[in-house]
Amino acid sequence: MDNVVAPKMTCRALAAADLDRVVALDAALEGHSRREYFARRLHAALRQPKQHVQLAAADSRGLAGFLLARVLHGEFGRAAPALRLEAIGVRADAQGSGVGRMLFEGLLAWARKHEIAEVRTMAAWNWHSMLRWLDSVGFQLAPACVVDRAVAPGAAGPAVDDDDGGARGEVDYGAQSPNDFQKIERDLADVRSMRSADLADIVRIDRRHTGRERAAYVSGKLEETMADSAISVSLTARLDGTIAGFLTARVDLGDFGRMEPIAVIDTIGVDPGFAHRGAGRALLAQLMLNLSALHVERVETVVAAHDLALLRYFYAAGFAPSSKLVFVYRVREEADA
């Protein structure tokens, strides 16, 4: 049981000098190197230290474990900030001695200090060792669904009749190839890569779509897009010369123990004034094309279990339930107890 902290163990912030040790520890656990992933995460934390929590556990032998998390602001329709636990690893000879629990306690201390109410994470249903650890530290199953789909052309489901989760439409593809269909979908709107100059329009659409003012969140996503274009695939769709919709997405290169890169859609929104004109379909079609060029094979997103309209929208676009489960640790409930 992971409940007794090893003697002479210390917990501190990860530093740039730790990169090689983190990569080596992770490679020993996973059987392959994820250097690019960890280099990007450490660099992102140095660039935006208030948005990341990266911890190291050390003993007399050196690095005994690590934990990477980042702050969620408005991703997946969230109204309040949360922490997203993305990676945790403990050196093989230190497992079972409380290292993982100590790292998690360090994360909770950071959450309390910054008045963050939840820690969220994901794990595949058959990742048994991780599920046992999540249960032991107090995570619970979250009321959310992970849906995903293949990026490959031709994997799309039936066309979506509108852009806000409405009824499905029946389409006769005839002799058209999947690539022809994707081209038709993209031609529904002028889809471009997101730029810093798009901020005001995206904030306007997001406000109309969510009913909330999230300028800080949108600005942060744009900053992320500009700073790390290699992993950001965020898009805008124009109709009648005006930005009518947007999609923020990124390529995750190793979160939650993934061996292959996968794209994650954080937010998708269409101005209600342009509903039913295909902006949402055009955004998804262009995203699939861009991801295919990057050799990314799957795309996923998280949807609240009660958001039936959004679930219907993604199911109609070819998404299906994933093998991953979403977990939550409620820091606020812990504080109130």
C-alpha positions, 0 to 999 in steps of 0.5 A, spaced: 500 500 500 502 506 497 501 510 504 508 510 508 513 515 505 520 513 504 525 516 509 529 522 507 525 523 501 524 531 499 519 534 494 520 540 490 519 543 484 522 540 477 527 544 474 530 544 467 536 540 469 531 535 471 529 533 464 534 527 463 533 524 469 525 525 468 526 522 461 530 516 463 525 514 469 519 514 465 523 510 459 525 505 464 517 505 466 514 505 460 519 501 455 520 507 450 523 514 451 518 520 451 523 526 451 520 530 446 513 530 450 517 532 457 521 537 454 515 541 451 512 540 458 518 543 462 519 548 457 511 550 457 512 551 465 518 555 464 514 560 459 508 560 464 509 558 471 502 560 473 499 555 469 503 549 471 505 544 477 511 540 476 514 536 482 520 532 483 521 527 489 528 526 491 532 521 495 539 519 496 539 516 490 536 522 486 530 523 482 525 518 485 518 520 482 515 526 478 508 529 477 506 534 471 499 538 472 497 544 468 491 549 470 484 548 466 481 554 465 475 554 460 477 547 456 471 542 455 466 548 457 469 549 464 466 555 468 471 554 474 479 553 474 481 546 475 488 542 475 489 536 470 494 531 472 497 529 466 503 525 468 506 521 474 512 516 475 515 513 481 522 509 480 521 502 480 525 501 487 521 506 490 514 504 488 510 502 494 513 507 499 509 513 499 512 517 493 506 518 489 502 520 495 507 525 497 507 528 490 500 528 490 499 532 497 504 537 494 499 538 488 493 538 493 497 544 497 498 548 490 491 547 489 489 550 496 494 555 495 491 557 489 483 556 491 482 551 485 477 546 487 478 540 483 484 535 480 482 531 474 485 526 470 484 520 465 486 513 465 484 507 460 479 502 464 484 497 463 490 501 466 489 497 473 495 499 477 493 507 475 486 505 477 488 502 484 492 508 485 487 513 483 482 510 488 487 509 494 488 517 494 481 519 493 479 520 486 472 519 484 469 517 477 467 524 474 460 525 471 464 526 464 465 522 457 471 521 453 469 521 446 474 519 440 474 518 433 480 516 428 483 521 423 483 517 417 479 519 411 473 516 411 472 514 418 467 520 419 460 518 421 453 521 418 453 529 417 451 533 422 445 538 420 447 543 424 452 546 429 450 546 436 448 539 437 441 538 433 438 532 429 442 528 424 442 529 417 442 523 411 447 524 406 447 520 399 455 520 398 454 517 391 460 515 388 464 521 392 471 518 395 472 520 402 477 525 400 471 528 396 467 529 402 472 532 406 473 537 401 466 539 400 465 539 408 471 544 408 468 548 403 462 550 407 466 555 410 473 559 409 477 555 415 484 558 417 489 557 423 487 561 429 491 568 429 492 573 435 488 578 431 482 573 432 481 574 439 476 579 439 471 575 435 473 569 438 471 572 445 464 574 442 462 568 439 464 564 446 460 569 450 454 568 445 455 560 445 456 559 453 453 565 456 459 567 460 465 572 459 471 568 458 476 573 455 482 571 459 481 563 457 481 565 450 487 569 450 491 564 454 489 559 448 491 564 443 498 565 447 499 557 447 497 557 439 502 562 438 507 560 442 507 552 441 504 552 433 508 545 433 502 542 437 496 547 437 491 546 431 486 551 433 482 554 427 477 559 425 471 559 420 469 565 416 462 566 413 460 572 409 467 575 411 466 574 419 469 569 423 463 565 425 466 559 429 472 557 432 475 550 434 481 550 439 485 543 439 492 541 441 496 535 440 498 531 446 505 527 445 505 523 452 499 525 457 496 519 461 501 514 459 500 515 451 505 512 447 502 515 440 500 522 439 493 524 440 489 530 438 485 533 444 479 538 442 478 543 448 473 548 445 468 548 439 463 554 438 459 557 433 456 564 433 448 562 433 447 567 428 451 563 423 448 556 425 446 551 420 450 553 415 456 548 416 461 552 420 462 546 425 462 541 420 468 545 416 472 546 422 472 539 424 473 537 416 479 541 416 482 539 423 482 532 420 486 534 414 491 537 418 492 532 423 492 527 418 498 531 415 501 531 422 500 523 422 496 523 428 491 517 428 486 519 433 482 525 436 478 526 442 474 530 447 471 530 454 464 532 454 459 533 460 455 527 461 449 531 462 450 535 455 446 531 451 446 536 445 454 536 444 454 529 445 449 528 439 453 533 435 460 529 436 456 522 435 454 525 429 461 527 426 463 520 427 466 520 435 464 514 439 465 512 447 473 512 448 476 506 453 478 512 457 475 514 464 475 521 467 476 522 474 476 527 479 478 529 486 474 535 489 479 539 493 473 544 496 469 538 499 476 535 502 477 542 505 469 543 507 469 536 511 
